[in-house]
Amino acid sequence: MHMTRITRNMFTTTQTQGEPLRSFMERFKQAARDTGDMPDSVPLEALRNGLWYDSKFKEDLSLKPPATLEDAFHRSRNYIFLEEDQRFYAEKHGDRRATSSKPRENPWRREEDTIRRGLSSQRSQQPTMIRARTRSGRFDATRHQLARR
């Protein structure tokens, strides 16, 4: 198949990791501007191939292929707005996912464990009454002993 310069530019335009969808779509539109009489299936395939592999927009294009290139551009706007909203709220509230990869601990759980450990250590220091059994089987002698657990 003979590839023109325009087709080659479309197929070499790729989204890099972390690149906003808006900037990639602007670059792709620039590369796909002069498609001429080319069927929409060619630039649509170039668009799908150029998107980052983990992109939600790429997943959408694969599951529900658009009929025209304009339809794909229109649908990309929804994903651009979604991406920008997520970035805005991540900055506003602090992106907790990026700060730590380990699961969050329940602060109440730590407090309960500390209290429980504290009680068990206090319990072991408190004297308890131990009744000694005599030979006759009676409990008559009592003494204090530190309980050990």
For each residue, the residues with C-beta under 8 A, 3 or more apart:
1:
2:
3: 7 8 11
4: 7 8
5: 8 9
6: 9 10 31 32 34 35 36 38
7: 3 4 10 11 38 42 46
8: 3 4 5 11 12
9: 5 6 12 13 31
10: 6 7 13 28 31 32 35 42 43 46 47 50
11: 3 7 8 46 49 50
12: 8 9
13: 9 10 24 27 28 31 46 50
14: 49 50 51 52
15: 19 21 24 50 51 52 55
16: 19 52
17: 52
18:
19: 15 16 23 24 52
20: 23 24 80 83 84 87
21: 15 24 25 55 57 76 79 80 83
22: 25 26 80 83 84
23: 19 20 26 27
24: 13 15 19 20 21 27 28 50 51
25: 21 22 28 29 73 76 80
26: 22 23 29 30
27: 13 23 24 30 31
28: 10 13 24 25 31 32 46 47 50
29: 25 26 32 33 73
30: 26 27 33
31: 6 9 10 13 27 28
32: 6 10 28 29 35 43 46 47 69
33: 29 30
34: 6
35: 6 10 32 38 42 43 69
36: 6
37:
38: 6 7 35 42 43
39: 42
40: 43 44 67 68 69
41: 44 45
42: 7 10 35 38 39 45 46
43: 10 32 35 38 40 46 47 69
44: 40 41 47 48 61 65 66 69 72
45: 41 42 48 49
46: 7 10 11 13 28 32 42 43 49 50
47: 10 28 32 43 44 50 51 61 69 72
48: 44 45 51 58 61 62
49: 11 14 45 46
50: 10 11 13 14 15 24 28 46 47
51: 14 15 24 47 48 55 57 58 61
52: 14 15 16 17 19 55 58
53: 58
54: 58
55: 15 21 51 52 58 59 79
56: 59 60 79 82
57: 21 51 60 61 75 76 79
58: 48 51 52 53 54 55 61 62
59: 55 56 62 63
60: 56 57 63 64 75 79
61: 44 47 48 51 57 58 64 65 66 72 75
62: 48 58 59 65
63: 59 60
64: 60 61
65: 44 61 62
66: 44 61 69 71 72 75
67: 40 71
68: 40 71 72
69: 32 35 40 43 44 47 66 72 73
70: 73 74
71: 66 67 68 74 75
72: 44 47 61 66 68 69 75 76
73: 25 29 69 70 76 77
74: 70 71 77
75: 57 60 61 66 71 72 78 79
76: 21 25 57 72 73 79 80
77: 73 74 80 81
78: 75 81 82
79: 21 55 56 57 60 75 76 82 83
80: 20 21 22 25 76 77 83 84
81: 77 78 84 85
82: 56 78 79 85 86
83: 20 21 22 79 80 86 87
84: 20 22 80 81 87 88
85: 81 82 88 89
86: 82 83 89 90
87: 20 83 84 90 91
88: 84 85 91 92
89: 85 86 92 93
90: 86 87 93 94 95 98
91: 87 88 94 95
92: 88 89
93: 89 90 96
94: 90 91 99
95: 90 91 98 99
96: 93 99 100 104
97:
98: 90 95
99: 94 95 96
100: 96 104
101:
102:
103:
104: 96 100
105: 109 110
106: 109 110
107: 110 111
108: 111 112
109: 105 106 112 113
110: 105 106 107 113 114
111: 107 108 114 115
112: 108 109 115 116
113: 109 110 116 117
114: 110 111 117 118
115: 111 112 118 119
116: 112 113 119 120
117: 113 114 120 121
118: 114 115 121 122
119: 115 116 122 123
120: 116 117 123 124 149
121: 117 118 124 125
122: 118 119 125 126
123: 119 120 126 147 149
124: 120 121 146 147 148 149
125: 121 122 146
126: 122 123 146 147
127: 144 145 146 147
128: 144 145 146 147
129: 142 143 144
130: 142 143 144 145
131: 139 140 141 142
132: 139 140 141 142 143
133: 137 138 139
134: 137 138 139 140 141
135:
136:
137: 133 134
138: 133 134
139: 131 132 133 134 142
140: 131 132 134
141: 131 132 134
142: 129 130 131 132 139
143: 129 130 132
144: 127 128 129 130
145: 127 128 130
146: 124 125 126 127 128
147: 123 124 126 127 128
148: 124
149: 120 123 124
